[in-house]
Amino acid sequence: MRNYVGHHRALTSTDFLELALGTPLELWLGEEAESEQDRAVREAAARDILADDPTLYDRTIALAAETLGQSLPDLLRLAPVVPSVAVRRRRRKGLAA
């Protein structure tokens, strides 16, 4: 199965994010070991994009919230359940939880 966003093929989750945002993720997240000058240029470009499209921030937050809402139940199922201190104490004393 092939996944497309508009006319663009998305192969990875990064592709989906970049197509949803309309910009490369590096613009917002930066790159490892970027110079101060590169960072200043990147941030200026990001400010210009936000100024040209004031709704981008809200759309991005909505996308993040939707993604978390869909994936959080699965993530919580993966998390180990740690009993509270009170439950562990009762278990050590041989009382029911």
Secondary structure, DSSP 8 states (H G I E B T S, - for coil): ---EETTEE--SHHHHHHHHHTS-HHHHH--TT--HHHHHHHHHHHHHHHHH-TTHHHHHHHHHHHHHHHHHHHHHHHS-----HHHHHHHHTT---
